[in-house]
């Protein structure tokens, strides 16, 4: 009888230990207790153009688990017809009516201003209103969301030219070239703007 009790207690201890070990393994495998993300030089040191400011985001060749989760979240709201309709309305407010203040309100009301397309258009609208500080905040936010968002690199490149930062604009041009090549519209428009004399009126 005593032997049976000892065996049952030992079995209970063993089961408890095994369950605790398997829980620890599952949490560790899932990345519990720490942030994801790669390390090292996010720009790879492969550029001959000027180095980016420290505030620029990591490039997307570092694959983090959290990035996959964010992509899944983005897909869900991008499939929402109401979001798409309201985004299109804000887009039209910018490009058809040139009512940038109203567009900013519309874009922020979408509830997804950390999404690169939305943040970029907010930055563009602030730039068109002449608020370069807020414009920069939103361009950088867009690039944090998607470091390969080519239209943000393009618009932010125009921002750099307007601020007299031609070296930084050259860096933006090089990033665009890496993302979509030298024949895409974003590369060609920024390259053409850089060929104009300083102080020229820019179309974008």
N, C-alpha and C positions, 0 to 999 in steps of 0.2 A: 504494500500500500504506500509506504514512504517512498519506495523507488519510483512508483508511478507518479507521485506528486513531484518528485525531483525532476523526472523526465518532462512532465508537463510544463513546469516552470522554466526549464532549460529551453524547451521548444518555443515557449512564449518569448523569452529573451532573444532567441535566434531570429524569430519572425520579426520582432520589433527592430532589431539591428538591420535586417535585410531591407525592411520597408524604409527605414531612415536612409540607408545607403542609396536605394534606388531613387528616392525623392531628391537627394542631393545631386545625383548624376543627372536627373532630368532638368533640374534648375540650372545646373552648370552648362549643360548642352544647349539650353535655350538662351544662354547669355544673361542669366539673372545676375543682378548685383553690379552691373557695369554698363557703360555706354559702348555702342559699337563704333565702327569707323576705323579707317586705316591710319597709318602714321607716315613719317618721312616727309620728303619734300613734295607738296601737292602739285607742284608745277614741273617736276621731273628735271629741271635745270636744262631743258632742251631748247631754250629760246635765245636767239641773238637780239631780239627786240627788248625794250626796257622791261625790267621786272615789274610785276603788278604790285600795287600797294598791299600792305599787310591785311587790310580789311577785305580783300577780295576772297571769295569762297574757294574751297577745295574743288578741284576738277572731279568730274563724275567717274573717272576711271578707278577710284577707290570704292569698292562695293561694300556697303554696310547692310546688315539685316534690317535696320530701321528704314533704309531707303526703299526696300521692297514693300514694307508695310505702308509707307507713305504713297507709293505708286498705286497700291490697291485702293487706298482711301480716295485718291484722286480719280481713279476710274469710276468709282461709284457716283460721285457728284457730277462728273462730266457726262454721265449717261442720263442725268436728270433733265428732262425737257424744259422745266422751269428755269434751271440754271442757264441752260444754253440760250433760251429766249432772252433772259435778262442780260446775259453777257453780250448778246448780239445788239440789244438795244443800246447798251453803253458804248459799244464799238461804233454804232451809227452816230451816237451823240458826239463822239470825238471826230470821226472822219467826214461825216456828212454835214453836221451842224456846227462843228468847232466850238461847242459849248463845254469847255474843259472842266469848269467848276461843277456843273451838273453831272458830267461823266464820272468825276471822282466820287461823288455821292452815290451814284448808281453802282460803281464798281465795289465800293466798300460795303454797300448793302447786300452784295452777293454772299458775304460771309466766308469768302475763300481768298482773302487778299494775300495769303502766303503762297498761292498758286502763281507760278511764274508769269503766265499770260496776263493775269489780273494785276499783279504788282508792277509789271512793266508798263501797262497802260496807265496806271496811276502815276508812275514816275514820268511818263511822257506828258501827261496832262499837267502835272506840276511844272514841268520844264516849259511848256507852252504858256503857262501863266506867269513865267518868270521867277518861280520859286526854285532856285537851283539847289538849295540845301535839302529841301524835302524831296525833290526829284531824285537826288543822289541816294537818299535813304531807301527809296522804293526800288531804284534800279539794283542796288546791292541786295535788297531783300529778294528780288526776282532771281538774281544769280545764286543766292544761297539755296533757293528752292530748286533751281535747275542750272548748274554751272555751264551747260551747253545750250542755253536758250539764246539762239543766234540773234533774234530780233532785239533782245535786251543789249547784247554786245554792240549791235548796230546803233540803237538809240543812245546808249550810254557813250558810244564813240562820238556821236554828234554833240552830246553834252560836253565831252572833254574838249572838242574843238572850240565850242562856244566859250569855254572857260579859258582858252589859250593853252590847253595841255596837249599839245600836238604829239609829244612822245607817248603819252598814255593812249591817245587815239590810235597811234600806230600799233601799240600792243593789242588794243581791241581788234584792229584789223587782222592782226596775225591770228588771234583766237578764232575769228570768223572763218579765216582761211582754213584752219584746222578742222573746223566743224563741218563746213559745207563747201569748201573749195573756193577758188578765186573767181568762179563764173557765176556764183549765186548773186541774187539781187542785193542782198545785204552787204556782201563784200564790195560789189561794184559801186554802190551808192556811197559808202564810206570812203572808198579809195578816191572817188571823184571829188568828194568834199575836201579830202586832204590835199588834193592837187590845186585847190583854189587858194588864192592869197589870203593871208590872215585877215580877219575882219570882214570877209565876204558874207553876204546873207545866205544862209543855208535853207534848203527846201524843207528838210525834216524837222 
